[in-house]
Amino acid sequence: MIAFEICSFYYCFIKWQGDKKTKNDFSGYHNSGVSGLYFGLMLVSVFEAFGFHALLISRNKPLAILLLVLHVYLLINLIGHLKAIFFRTHLVLSQKIVLRYGLFETTEIPMHSILSINKFEGDYKKSPELVKYALLGKMEPHNIALELKNDQNFKLPFGITKNSKKVLFYIDNVNEFINETRLKIEENQTLKNV
């Protein structure tokens, strides 16, 4: 939880430029509508803060100040997470996939542990066997379903950990990501068989 908070402040106030992109980088925010969703939440939070503050300031000053501090804290977290989504991309490397979504902890999935990777559209049922890379859950889209051979430990925000075989997340260039991943899986299997 402390690392999440530190990273949130870092991305909100300090980090202003992304790292240089490589051909292995895959973003997940251009076509997903995530930025619009977060900007909308920030706007609602600002209007709510002004409304509550104006209403409570004359009646209960300590509560008005507390709510203002909580709204500012929420804005810092939303801005930090959104900027982290922009700056932290997913990677397909020769031996592993690196999932980096916003302020979620980086997850490395070895190629040999992947059972299948497919496009996924539509809704899903929330279950303990499924991890969705989205801070806002069903409000955020997904288009990739990754199934693993064995359970893997996923570290989510706020100290939550989950063991799962299935992962849902969003990639802008979904076909390129799937093709690149399948190619790396085949290369790893070929090297293993030699």
C-alpha positions in Angstrom: 0.0 0.0 0.0 2.8 2.4 0.8 4.5 1.7 -2.5 1.2 2.4 -4.3 0.9 5.7 -2.6 4.5 6.8 -3.2 4.2 5.8 -6.9 0.9 7.7 -7.1 2.5 10.9 -5.9 5.6 10.3 -8.1 3.5 10.0 -11.3 1.2 12.8 -10.3 3.9 15.4 -9.5 7.3 14.3 -10.7 7.1 12.1 -13.8 6.2 14.2 -16.9 7.8 12.4 -19.8 7.6 8.8 -20.9 10.5 6.5 -21.6 11.6 5.9 -25.1 9.4 3.3 -26.9 10.7 0.2 -28.4 9.1 -2.3 -30.9 8.4 -4.6 -27.9 6.2 -1.9 -26.2 2.4 -2.2 -26.4 0.2 0.5 -25.0 -3.3 0.0 -23.6 -4.9 3.4 -23.5 -5.2 5.0 -27.0 -8.4 3.3 -28.1 -9.8 2.0 -24.8 -11.5 5.1 -23.5 -9.7 4.8 -20.2 -8.4 8.4 -20.3 -11.9 9.7 -20.9 -13.2 7.6 -18.0 -10.5 8.9 -15.6 -11.0 12.5 -16.7 -14.7 12.1 -16.2 -14.1 10.7 -12.7 -11.7 13.6 -11.9 -14.3 16.2 -13.1 -17.0 14.6 -11.0 -14.7 14.5 -8.0 -13.9 18.2 -8.4 -17.6 19.3 -8.7 -18.5 17.0 -5.8 -15.7 18.6 -3.7 -16.8 22.1 -4.4 -20.5 21.2 -3.7 -19.8 19.5 -0.4 -17.3 22.1 0.6 -19.7 25.0 -0.1 -22.5 23.2 1.8 -20.5 22.1 4.8 -18.1 25.1 5.3 -20.7 27.1 7.2 -22.1 24.2 9.2 -19.2 21.9 10.0 -15.8 23.4 9.2 -13.7 20.3 10.3 -15.8 17.9 8.2 -15.6 20.3 5.2 -11.8 20.4 5.5 -11.6 16.6 5.9 -13.7 16.0 2.8 -11.6 18.5 0.9 -8.4 16.7 1.8 -10.0 13.3 0.8 -11.1 14.7 -2.5 -7.6 16.1 -3.2 -6.1 12.7 -2.2 -8.5 11.0 -4.6 -7.5 13.4 -7.4 -3.8 12.7 -6.8 -4.4 8.9 -7.0 -6.5 9.2 -10.2 -4.0 11.5 -11.9 -1.1 9.3 -10.8 -2.7 6.1 -12.0 -3.7 7.7 -15.4 -0.2 9.0 -16.0 1.2 5.6 -15.1 -1.1 4.0 -17.6 0.3 6.4 -20.3 4.0 5.9 -19.3 4.1 2.2 -18.4 3.6 -0.1 -21.4 3.3 -3.8 -21.7 6.3 -5.7 -23.1 6.7 -8.8 -25.2 10.2 -10.1 -24.7 11.9 -13.3 -25.9 11.3 -15.3 -22.7 8.4 -13.5 -21.0 5.5 -11.0 -21.2 5.8 -8.1 -18.8 2.4 -6.6 -17.8 2.7 -3.0 -16.5 -0.7 -1.4 -16.0 -0.8 1.9 -14.3 0.2 1.6 -10.7 -0.3 -2.2 -10.6 2.9 -4.0 -9.7 4.9 -5.3 -12.7 4.0 -8.9 -13.5 6.3 -11.1 -15.5 4.7 -14.1 -17.2 7.1 -16.7 -18.7 6.4 -17.7 -22.2 6.5 -21.4 -21.3 3.7 -20.9 -18.8 1.2 -19.6 -21.3 -1.5 -22.1 -22.4 -3.4 -19.8 -24.7 -3.7 -16.1 -25.7 -6.8 -14.9 -27.6 -8.9 -11.9 -28.3 -11.7 -11.5 -25.8 -14.7 -9.3 -26.3 -17.8 -9.1 -24.2 -18.6 -9.4 -20.5 -17.0 -11.7 -18.0 -18.1 -13.3 -14.7 -16.1 -12.2 -11.7 -14.5 -15.1 -10.1 -11.5 -16.0 -7.9 -9.8 -17.7 -10.8 -9.7 -14.5 -12.9 -7.6 -11.4 -12.7 -8.6 -8.3 -14.6 -6.0 -5.6 -15.1 -8.3 -2.6 -14.4 -8.4 -0.5 -11.3 -12.1 0.3 -11.9 -13.1 -3.3 -12.7 -15.9 -3.7 -15.2 -15.9 0.0 -16.1 -12.6 -0.5 -17.9 -12.4 -2.5 -21.2 -10.4 -5.6 -22.0 -9.6 -7.3 -25.3 -7.0 -10.0 -24.4 -7.6 -13.2 -22.5 -4.4 -14.9 -21.4 -4.7 -18.4 -19.9 -1.8 -20.0 -18.0 -0.9 -23.6 -17.4 -0.5 -23.1 -13.7 -1.7 -20.6 -11.1 0.5 -17.5 -10.9 0.6 -14.9 -8.1 -0.7 -11.4 -9.2 -0.1 -8.4 -7.0 -2.8 -5.9 -7.3 -3.0 -2.4 -5.8 -3.5 -1.8 -2.1 -1.6 -5.0 -1.1 -4.1 -7.4 -2.7 -2.7 -10.6 -4.1 -4.5 -13.2 -6.2 -3.5 -16.6 -7.6 -5.0 -17.1 -11.0 -4.7 -18.9 -14.3 -6.7 -16.4 -16.4 -5.9 -12.7 -17.0 -7.9 -10.1 -18.9 -6.3 -6.8 -20.0 -6.4 -4.3 -22.8 -3.9 -3.7 -25.7 -4.3 -1.1 -28.4 -2.7 -3.3 -31.2 -4.3 -6.5 -30.2 -3.5 -8.6 -33.3 0.1 -7.5 -33.3 0.4 -8.3 -29.6 -1.2 -11.8 -30.0 1.0 -12.6 -33.1 4.2 -11.5 -31.4 3.4 -13.5 -28.2 2.5 -16.6 -30.2 5.7 -16.3 -32.2 7.8 -16.0 -29.0 6.0 -19.1 -27.6 6.8 -21.1 -30.7 10.4 -20.0 -30.6 10.7 -21.0 -27.0 9.1 -24.4 -27.7 11.5 -25.0 -30.6 14.5 -24.1 -28.5 13.3 -26.4 -25.8 12.8 -29.3 -28.2 16.3 -28.9 -29.7 
